Amino acid sequence: MKPKGPNRRFSHRLVVPAVLVAGLLLPFVFIRAAFLALDARAASICPSISTLLSPPVFPCFLSLLPSPLPIGLLQMLTVMSGMDSGCLGWTLRPRLLLDSSQDFGKELRRVYLEEAEEGGHNKLDPRLVNAAPDSLDDLMSEMSSSSSYQHLDLRTLLLKTKAMLLKMDQKVQSARLRALIFQHLASTGIPKSMHCLSLRLAEQYLVNAAARSSLPPPEYASCLTDNSYIHIALITDNILAAAVMVSSTMTSAADPEKVVFHIITDKKTYTSMHAWFAIHPVFPAILEVRGLHQFDFPPDVNAVIMDTVEELHRSSSAYRYYRGADEESRRLLALKPSTFSLLNYMRIHLPELFPKLERVIFMHDDVVVQRDLTSLWYLDLHGLVMGAVSAQESDDEGSGDGLCLGKTFGDYINFSNPMLTTSPSSYINVHGWRASTSLICKHGESTTSPGNTSSGLNWQALRNPKLNRESGFALWPMGSLPPALLAFHGQVLPLNRSWLLSGLGWQMPDPELLQSAAVIHFSGPGKPWLETGHPELRKIWQSQLNHSDELVSSCMVV
């Protein structure tokens, strides 16, 4: 009996749809089965991270990690945060339903904000940090090894990750500090050529009678206290720098025979400094070289200066062994020779060094004079003590000095400290001045007189570092400039900015400003006698030296 046609036709109609449905479903079934099998295998060799990525645990994991996170680790955690279960995370459902990057970012911000409010990170055992992997690749290699997988747990993963990041951070901080120290030493070191010159000059002082000749000659000694001359003071132990300053001033002077140079140095450098200027006279100008050991001060003045010397030694010892939050910056400052240099503090005592002079032009040793200083000498100070270029004026001209030096008193002095009784509002925004070229005038009783308190602070306390030492060095950075700013506050006449261009040790200034400035100051690490100086600016400084001089050429100074 033949089957009915309609039943046979019905079965043929189902074949094509059934094949199509099976073709669509079977691949998904096989893929899903494969994922389940792999997930089961992974569960046997490593813990599930679904607990780690759950809301109660994930913030705790993030809180163990220092900030900022490396990009590689951040990407790894972002991928992990989109997985549902299994340490290798082969399920796809949450990744299709959630925006993992936004979720992770929100959670990361929330955790770190909470951590900042709670007071920071927990500390790890230093031994664990030292034994941590050196990089993220090393961490991944260690974690992927079979031996690590057998003993892997959540706490181990977190501790290893945090230890690795802390170790990397310590390496970065250490490298940064070493770079700063090397740069600092390069900018404050004395080249071998300058050591050679100093030794050769000391030898000349011993064997050459001309190198021991009087400075100035006896017939000109009276000019040293004659106020009709232009008196220029320089306090330094750098022989070459002093030679360049004197040479450039003589080259630019309209009446060099009316100029008197007063060079003050220490006992160690005195013989070499004296020998240089005795062998290289600056006639028709008048020049004297005096060591601090040669001054005969009255008893009261000697007591004031000796207080400064003794307190400077105490502060030096205390500062070198001080431990505080800014220990690294203090270590760098302690390496700077001028920080504890007695010569650096003697500029505060200029009235005692030259008691018979009514006014004196004070110069730093790292300057080159390009214009006659006669008009500066005769400048009317309107009864004030000092004339100097404002820090704001010199920085606004784009000299580059303002990039690294403060402009206002508040950049140097901590007025919030209760040991400073003066009102912070009256000082903190006051603009400072550049002392590299300044005219100091003596008008009887002024702020330069001991005991005067017109500046709001006791002048005697400011003339030595004692007040700062007793505060734990919290009032100002070590140096003579901060207390001098306070002591001369209200007694400084701002000079025209064309008198001084500073910051040449930081960067190349505008050529027009460089050419028009009366005095250029190599403030900053790029001193012209060092290789760190700008080549074009070094040529300006070196042009003031006689390259054919036997001492200069034999020591290969230039």
HELIX and SHEET records of a PDB file:
HELIX    1   1 GLY A    5  ILE A   45  1                                  41    
HELIX    2   2 PHE A   58  SER A   63  1                                   6    
HELIX    3   3 ILE A   71  SER A   81  1                                  11    
HELIX    4   4 ARG A   93  LEU A   97  1                                   5    
HELIX    5   5 SER A  100  GLU A  118  1                                  19    
HELIX    6   6 PRO A  126  ASN A  130  1                                   5    
HELIX    7   7 LEU A  136  SER A  144  1                                   9    
HELIX    8   8 SER A  146  GLN A  150  1                                   5    
HELIX    9   9 LEU A  154  THR A  188  1                                  35    
HELIX   10  10 LYS A  192  VAL A  207  1                                  16    
HELIX   11  11 ALA A  209  ARG A  212  5                                   4    
HELIX   12  12 PRO A  218  THR A  225  5                                   8    
HELIX   13  13 ILE A  239  SER A  252  1                                  14    
HELIX   14  14 PRO A  256  LYS A  258  5                                   3    
HELIX   15  15 LYS A  267  ILE A  279  1                                  13    
HELIX   16  16 LEU A  292  GLN A  294  5                                   3    
HELIX   17  17 PRO A  299  ARG A  320  1                                  22    
HELIX   18  18 GLU A  327  ALA A  334  1                                   8    
HELIX   19  19 PRO A  337  THR A  339  5                                   3    
HELIX   20  20 LEU A  342  MET A  346  1                                   5    
HELIX   21  21 ARG A  347  HIS A  349  5                                   3    
HELIX   22  22 LEU A  350  LEU A  353  1                                   4    
HELIX   23  23 THR A  374  TRP A  377  1                                   4    
HELIX   24  24 ALA A  391  ASP A  396  1                                   6    
HELIX   25  25 ASP A  401  LEU A  403  5                                   3    
HELIX   26  26 PHE A  409  ASP A  411  5                                   3    
HELIX   27  27 PRO A  424  SER A  426  5                                   3    
HELIX   28  28 TRP A  459  LEU A  462  1                                   4    
HELIX   29  29 LYS A  466  GLU A  470  1                                   5    
HELIX   30  30 LEU A  481  ALA A  487  1                                   7    
HELIX   31  31 ARG A  497  TRP A  499  5                                   3    
HELIX   32  32 PRO A  511  SER A  516  1                                   6    
HELIX   33  33 PRO A  535  GLN A  542  1                                   8    
HELIX   34  34 GLU A  550  SER A  554  1                                   5    
SHEET    1   A 7 ILE A 286  GLY A 291  0                                        
SHEET    2   A 7 VAL A 259  THR A 265  1                                        
SHEET    3   A 7 ILE A 230  ILE A 235  1                                        
SHEET    4   A 7 ARG A 359  MET A 363  1                                        
SHEET    5   A 7 TRP A 433  CYS A 441 -1                                        
SHEET    6   A 7 MET A 386  SER A 390 -1                                        
SHEET    7   A 7 VAL A 492  LEU A 495  1                                        
SHEET    1   B 3 VAL A 367  VAL A 369  0                                        
SHEET    2   B 3 VAL A 519  HIS A 521 -1                                        
SHEET    3   B 3 LEU A 500  LEU A 501  1                                        
END                                                                             
